[in-house]
Amino acid sequence: MDATIYHNPACSTSRNTLAMIRHAGVEPTIIEYLQHPPSRERLVELISGAGLTVRQAIRQKGTPYLERGLDDPMLSDSALLDAMLAEPILINRPFVETIKGIRLCRPSEGVLDLLPPVSRPFSKEDGTVVIDQGGHRIS
């Protein structure tokens, strides 16, 4: 299975998502989007493919969201996209794409819906069990 992750190695959610992809036996294409941001067209594809609005895909925490006035409800999607492309830290993460679809994997366990079934246990880096000893997904 092919998979692509728009990854930020400094983000624990992104690291956990990448680890789950690899745990499923898939070696994804990793795009470190802070260094290699998607094109505008690709960003729109990711957002719409994940069933999100542009506003839902913008990251607020730990970004210049408020100082740039991006909380203004009158801002258009185009203006928000411009901001995300100018400062990729504003793009929420991680987006993952496989043949099964596109998802913003927050929480990271959402990636399991895009992967082949996993029967081996898996825990996040903080110890939270995602897949138990019996191969069952923990909600």
BAPADO-596378 format. One line per field, with one value per residue: residue number from 1; x, y, z of N, C-alpha, C in turn; residue in one letter. Coordinates in Angstrom, 1 decimal. Layout:
residues N
resi	c(NUM; ...);
nc1	c(X; ...);
nc2	c(Y; ...);
nc3	c(Z; ...);
cac1	c(X; ...);
cac2	c(Y; ...);
cac3	c(Z; ...);
cc1	c(X; ...);
cc2	c(Y; ...);
cc3	c(Z; ...);
resn	c(A; ...);
//
This chain:
residues 139
resi	c(1; 2; 3; 4; 5; 6; 7; 8; 9; 10; 11; 12; 13; 14; 15; 16; 17; 18; 19; 20; 21; 22; 23; 24; 25; 26; 27; 28; 29; 30; 31; 32; 33; 34; 35; 36; 37; 38; 39; 40; 41; 42; 43; 44; 45; 46; 47; 48; 49; 50; 51; 52; 53; 54; 55; 56; 57; 58; 59; 60; 61; 62; 63; 64; 65; 66; 67; 68; 69; 70; 71; 72; 73; 74; 75; 76; 77; 78; 79; 80; 81; 82; 83; 84; 85; 86; 87; 88; 89; 90; 91; 92; 93; 94; 95; 96; 97; 98; 99; 100; 101; 102; 103; 104; 105; 106; 107; 108; 109; 110; 111; 112; 113; 114; 115; 116; 117; 118; 119; 120; 121; 122; 123; 124; 125; 126; 127; 128; 129; 130; 131; 132; 133; 134; 135; 136; 137; 138; 139);
nc1	c(0.8; 0.5; 1.4; 1.2; 2.5; 2.1; 4.2; 5.5; 8.2; 8.6; 6.3; 4.3; 1.8; 2.1; 4.4; 3.5; 1.5; 3.0; 4.5; 2.4; 1.6; 3.9; 4.0; 1.9; 3.1; 3.7; 5.7; 5.8; 5.7; 7.3; 6.6; 8.0; 6.4; 6.9; 9.4; 8.9; 6.4; 3.0; 1.7; -0.7; -2.9; -2.6; -2.9; -5.5; -6.7; -6.0; -7.4; -10.1; -10.4; -10.2; -12.6; -12.9; -13.3; -11.5; -11.0; -11.2; -8.9; -6.8; -4.1; -4.1; -2.9; 0.3; 1.1; 1.3; -1.4; -3.4; -2.0; -1.8; -4.4; -6.1; -8.3; -10.5; -13.7; -14.6; -12.7; -11.8; -11.8; -9.7; -8.0; -7.2; -5.9; -3.8; -2.4; -1.7; 0.0; 2.0; 3.0; 3.7; 3.5; 1.0; -0.6; -2.6; -1.7; -1.1; -1.6; -2.7; -2.5; -3.9; -4.8; -7.2; -8.2; -8.1; -7.0; -7.1; -5.1; -5.9; -7.3; -4.2; -4.9; -6.8; -5.6; -5.6; -7.9; -7.2; -5.4; -4.0; -5.5; -4.4; -2.9; -1.1; -0.1; 0.0; 1.3; 1.2; 3.8; 3.6; 2.7; 0.0; -2.3; -3.2; -3.8; -4.7; -3.4; -4.8; -5.2; -7.2; -8.6; -8.4; -10.7);
nc2	c(-1.2; 2.2; 5.2; 8.6; 11.0; 14.1; 15.6; 16.6; 16.3; 17.3; 17.2; 15.4; 14.0; 13.7; 12.1; 9.8; 9.1; 8.5; 6.3; 4.4; 4.0; 2.8; 0.6; -0.9; -2.0; -0.5; 1.6; 4.9; 7.7; 10.5; 13.7; 16.5; 19.0; 21.6; 22.3; 21.7; 22.8; 22.0; 22.7; 25.2; 24.1; 21.4; 21.6; 22.4; 20.1; 18.2; 19.2; 19.3; 16.6; 15.4; 16.1; 18.5; 22.0; 24.9; 26.5; 24.6; 23.2; 24.8; 25.5; 26.4; 26.4; 27.2; 28.7; 31.6; 32.3; 33.9; 36.4; 37.1; 37.7; 35.8; 34.7; 36.1; 36.0; 36.9; 36.6; 35.2; 31.9; 31.8; 33.8; 32.6; 30.3; 31.5; 32.5; 30.1; 29.0; 30.9; 30.7; 27.8; 26.5; 27.0; 25.1; 22.4; 19.3; 15.7; 15.3; 12.5; 10.3; 7.6; 4.8; 4.4; 6.9; 10.3; 11.9; 14.1; 13.4; 13.7; 12.8; 10.8; 8.1; 7.9; 7.4; 4.6; 3.9; 4.2; 2.3; -1.0; -3.8; -4.2; -6.4; -6.7; -5.6; -2.1; 0.9; 4.4; 6.9; 8.0; 5.9; 5.3; 2.9; 1.7; -0.4; -3.4; -6.4; -8.5; -7.6; -5.8; -2.7; 0.1; 2.3);
nc3	c(0.0; -0.8; 0.9; 2.0; 4.1; 5.6; 7.4; 10.6; 12.4; 14.9; 16.2; 18.4; 17.8; 15.1; 14.9; 16.3; 14.5; 12.2; 13.2; 13.6; 11.0; 10.0; 11.7; 10.7; 8.6; 6.4; 4.5; 4.3; 2.0; 3.1; 3.7; 4.8; 5.7; 6.6; 5.6; 2.9; 1.7; 0.6; -2.7; -3.5; -4.8; -4.1; -1.3; -1.1; -2.2; -0.2; 2.1; 1.2; 0.5; 2.9; 4.0; 5.3; 6.2; 5.2; 7.4; 9.4; 9.0; 9.6; 11.8; 15.2; 17.7; 19.1; 16.9; 14.7; 14.6; 16.0; 16.2; 13.6; 13.0; 12.1; 13.2; 12.6; 11.6; 9.1; 7.2; 4.1; 2.6; 0.8; 1.7; 4.1; 3.1; 1.8; 4.0; 5.2; 3.4; 3.2; 5.8; 6.7; 9.2; 10.1; 8.9; 9.8; 11.2; 11.3; 7.8; 6.1; 3.3; 1.6; -0.5; 0.5; 1.2; 2.4; 5.3; 8.1; 10.7; 13.6; 16.4; 16.4; 16.0; 14.1; 11.7; 11.4; 10.1; 7.5; 6.8; 6.2; 8.1; 11.5; 13.7; 15.7; 19.0; 19.8; 21.1; 21.8; 21.9; 24.5; 26.0; 25.8; 25.0; 21.8; 20.2; 21.4; 23.2; 22.1; 19.5; 19.1; 18.4; 20.6; 21.7);
cac1	c(0.0; 1.2; 0.8; 1.9; 2.2; 2.6; 4.8; 6.3; 8.9; 8.6; 4.9; 4.0; 0.7; 2.6; 5.3; 2.6; 0.8; 4.0; 4.8; 1.3; 1.7; 5.0; 3.5; 1.0; 3.9; 3.7; 6.7; 5.2; 6.4; 7.2; 6.8; 8.2; 5.7; 7.5; 10.4; 8.4; 4.9; 2.3; 1.2; -2.1; -3.8; -2.5; -3.4; -7.0; -7.1; -5.9; -8.4; -11.4; -10.4; -10.4; -13.9; -12.8; -13.2; -10.2; -10.9; -10.9; -7.6; -5.8; -3.6; -4.1; -2.0; 1.7; 1.3; 0.9; -2.8; -4.1; -1.3; -2.1; -5.8; -6.8; -9.6; -11.5; -14.7; -14.9; -11.6; -12.2; -10.9; -8.5; -7.0; -6.7; -5.0; -2.6; -1.7; -1.1; 1.1; 3.1; 3.6; 3.2; 3.2; -0.4; -1.3; -2.7; -1.0; -0.6; -2.5; -2.2; -3.3; -3.7; -5.8; -8.5; -8.7; -7.3; -7.5; -6.2; -5.1; -6.0; -6.1; -3.4; -5.5; -7.6; -4.8; -5.9; -8.9; -6.6; -4.3; -4.5; -5.7; -3.2; -3.3; -0.1; -0.3; 0.7; 1.1; 1.8; 5.0; 3.3; 2.2; -1.4; -2.6; -4.1; -4.2; -4.3; -2.7; -5.7; -5.3; -8.4; -8.4; -9.0; -11.3);
cac2	c(0.0; 3.5; 6.2; 9.8; 11.7; 15.5; 15.3; 17.5; 15.5; 17.9; 17.0; 14.0; 13.4; 13.4; 11.0; 8.7; 8.7; 7.8; 5.0; 3.5; 3.6; 1.8; -0.6; -1.6; -2.6; 0.5; 2.7; 6.0; 8.9; 11.5; 15.1; 17.4; 20.2; 22.9; 22.6; 21.5; 22.9; 21.6; 23.8; 25.7; 23.1; 20.2; 21.8; 22.4; 18.7; 17.5; 19.7; 18.8; 15.2; 15.0; 16.5; 19.6; 23.3; 25.5; 27.0; 23.5; 22.7; 25.7; 25.2; 27.6; 26.3; 27.3; 29.3; 33.0; 32.4; 35.1; 37.6; 37.4; 38.0; 34.7; 34.3; 37.0; 35.1; 37.5; 36.2; 34.2; 30.7; 32.2; 34.5; 31.6; 29.5; 32.4; 32.5; 28.8; 28.8; 31.8; 30.2; 26.4; 26.0; 27.1; 23.9; 21.4; 18.0; 15.3; 14.8; 11.2; 9.9; 6.3; 4.5; 4.5; 8.3; 11.4; 12.2; 14.8; 12.4; 14.2; 12.1; 10.0; 6.8; 8.0; 6.8; 3.2; 3.7; 4.4; 1.3; -2.5; -4.2; -4.4; -7.3; -6.7; -4.5; -0.8; 2.0; 5.6; 7.2; 8.3; 4.7; 5.0; 1.7; 2.0; -1.7; -4.3; -7.7; -9.3; -7.0; -4.9; -1.2; 0.7; 3.6);
cac3	c(0.0; -0.8; 1.8; 2.1; 5.4; 5.7; 8.7; 11.4; 13.3; 16.3; 16.7; 18.9; 17.0; 13.8; 15.2; 16.6; 13.2; 11.4; 13.8; 13.3; 9.5; 9.9; 12.4; 9.8; 7.5; 5.3; 4.5; 3.6; 1.5; 4.2; 3.3; 5.9; 5.0; 7.0; 4.6; 1.6; 1.8; -0.6; -3.5; -3.1; -5.3; -3.3; 0.0; -1.2; -2.3; 1.1; 3.0; 0.8; 0.5; 4.3; 4.4; 6.2; 5.7; 5.3; 8.8; 10.3; 8.7; 10.1; 13.2; 16.0; 18.9; 18.8; 15.6; 14.7; 14.2; 16.6; 15.9; 12.2; 12.9; 11.4; 13.9; 12.0; 10.8; 7.8; 6.3; 3.1; 2.5; 0.0; 2.6; 5.0; 2.4; 1.6; 5.3; 5.5; 2.4; 3.6; 7.1; 6.8; 10.6; 10.2; 8.3; 10.8; 10.8; 10.0; 6.8; 5.5; 2.2; 1.1; -1.5; 1.3; 1.4; 3.0; 6.7; 9.1; 11.7; 14.9; 17.0; 15.5; 15.8; 12.9; 10.6; 11.3; 9.1; 6.1; 6.7; 6.3; 9.5; 12.3; 14.7; 16.8; 19.9; 19.6; 22.1; 21.5; 22.7; 25.9; 26.6; 25.6; 24.2; 20.7; 19.8; 22.6; 22.9; 21.2; 18.2; 19.1; 18.5; 21.8; 21.4);
cc1	c(0.9; 0.5; 1.8; 1.5; 2.8; 3.0; 5.6; 6.9; 8.9; 7.2; 4.7; 2.9; 1.2; 3.6; 4.5; 1.9; 1.8; 4.3; 3.7; 1.3; 2.8; 4.7; 2.6; 1.7; 4.0; 4.8; 6.2; 6.2; 6.2; 7.5; 6.9; 7.7; 6.2; 8.6; 9.9; 6.9; 4.2; 1.9; -0.2; -3.1; -3.8; -3.1; -5.0; -7.5; -7.1; -7.1; -9.8; -11.5; -10.6; -11.8; -13.9; -13.0; -11.8; -10.0; -10.6; -9.5; -6.4; -5.4; -3.6; -3.0; -0.5; 2.0; 1.0; -0.6; -3.5; -3.4; -1.5; -3.6; -6.6; -8.1; -10.8; -12.5; -15.0; -13.8; -12.1; -11.3; -9.6; -7.5; -6.4; -5.6; -3.7; -1.8; -1.0; 0.1; 2.3; 3.8; 3.0; 3.0; 1.7; -1.2; -1.3; -2.1; -1.4; -1.7; -1.9; -3.1; -2.9; -4.8; -7.2; -9.0; -7.7; -7.9; -6.5; -6.3; -4.9; -7.3; -5.4; -4.0; -6.4; -6.9; -5.1; -7.0; -8.4; -5.6; -4.9; -4.7; -4.4; -3.6; -2.3; -0.4; 0.5; 0.3; 1.8; 3.0; 4.8; 2.7; 0.8; -1.6; -3.6; -4.6; -3.7; -3.7; -3.5; -5.9; -6.5; -8.0; -9.1; -9.5; -10.9);
cc2	c(1.2; 4.4; 7.4; 10.5; 13.1; 15.6; 16.4; 16.7; 16.0; 17.7; 15.6; 13.3; 12.9; 12.1; 9.7; 8.1; 7.9; 6.4; 4.0; 3.1; 2.5; 0.5; -1.5; -2.2; -1.7; 1.5; 3.8; 6.9; 9.9; 12.8; 16.0; 18.8; 21.5; 23.3; 22.5; 21.6; 22.5; 22.9; 24.1; 24.6; 21.8; 20.4; 21.8; 20.9; 17.9; 17.9; 19.2; 17.3; 14.6; 15.4; 17.7; 20.9; 23.8; 25.9; 25.8; 22.9; 23.6; 25.4; 26.5; 27.6; 26.3; 27.9; 30.8; 33.3; 33.7; 36.4; 38.1; 37.8; 37.0; 34.2; 35.2; 36.1; 35.7; 37.1; 35.1; 33.0; 31.0; 32.9; 33.6; 30.7; 30.3; 32.4; 31.2; 28.5; 29.7; 31.3; 28.8; 25.9; 26.2; 26.0; 22.8; 20.1; 16.9; 14.9; 13.5; 10.9; 8.5; 6.0; 4.5; 5.9; 9.2; 11.7; 13.1; 14.0; 13.0; 13.7; 11.2; 8.6; 6.8; 7.4; 5.3; 2.9; 3.8; 3.2; -0.1; -2.8; -4.5; -5.3; -7.3; -5.5; -3.2; 0.2; 3.2; 5.9; 7.6; 7.1; 4.4; 3.9; 2.0; 0.6; -2.7; -5.6; -8.6; -8.7; -6.1; -3.5; -0.7; 2.1; 4.7);
cc3	c(0.0; 0.2; 1.8; 3.4; 5.3; 7.1; 9.3; 12.5; 14.8; 16.9; 17.1; 18.1; 15.7; 13.9; 15.4; 15.3; 12.3; 11.9; 13.6; 11.9; 9.4; 10.6; 11.6; 8.6; 6.3; 5.5; 3.7; 2.9; 2.6; 3.6; 4.5; 5.4; 5.5; 6.0; 3.2; 1.6; 0.5; -1.4; -3.0; -3.5; -4.5; -1.9; 0.0; -1.4; -1.0; 2.0; 2.5; 0.8; 1.9; 4.8; 5.3; 5.4; 5.8; 6.8; 9.7; 10.1; 9.1; 11.5; 13.9; 17.1; 18.4; 17.4; 15.7; 14.3; 14.7; 16.2; 14.5; 12.0; 12.2; 12.0; 13.4; 11.1; 9.4; 6.8; 5.4; 3.2; 1.8; 0.9; 3.6; 4.4; 2.1; 2.8; 5.5; 4.6; 2.8; 4.9; 7.3; 8.2; 10.9; 9.6; 9.4; 10.3; 11.8; 9.0; 6.3; 4.4; 1.8; 0.0; -0.8; 1.5; 2.0; 4.4; 7.4; 10.3; 13.1; 15.5; 16.0; 15.2; 14.5; 11.7; 10.4; 10.3; 7.6; 5.8; 6.6; 7.8; 10.2; 13.4; 15.9; 17.7; 19.5; 20.6; 21.6; 22.3; 24.1; 26.6; 26.4; 24.6; 23.1; 20.2; 20.9; 22.2; 22.0; 19.8; 18.0; 19.3; 19.8; 21.4; 22.4);
resn	c(M; D; A; T; I; Y; H; N; P; A; C; S; T; S; R; N; T; L; A; M; I; R; H; A; G; V; E; P; T; I; I; E; Y; L; Q; H; P; P; S; R; E; R; L; V; E; L; I; S; G; A; G; L; T; V; R; Q; A; I; R; Q; K; G; T; P; Y; L; E; R; G; L; D; D; P; M; L; S; D; S; A; L; L; D; A; M; L; A; E; P; I; L; I; N; R; P; F; V; E; T; I; K; G; I; R; L; C; R; P; S; E; G; V; L; D; L; L; P; P; V; S; R; P; F; S; K; E; D; G; T; V; V; I; D; Q; G; G; H; R; I; S);
//
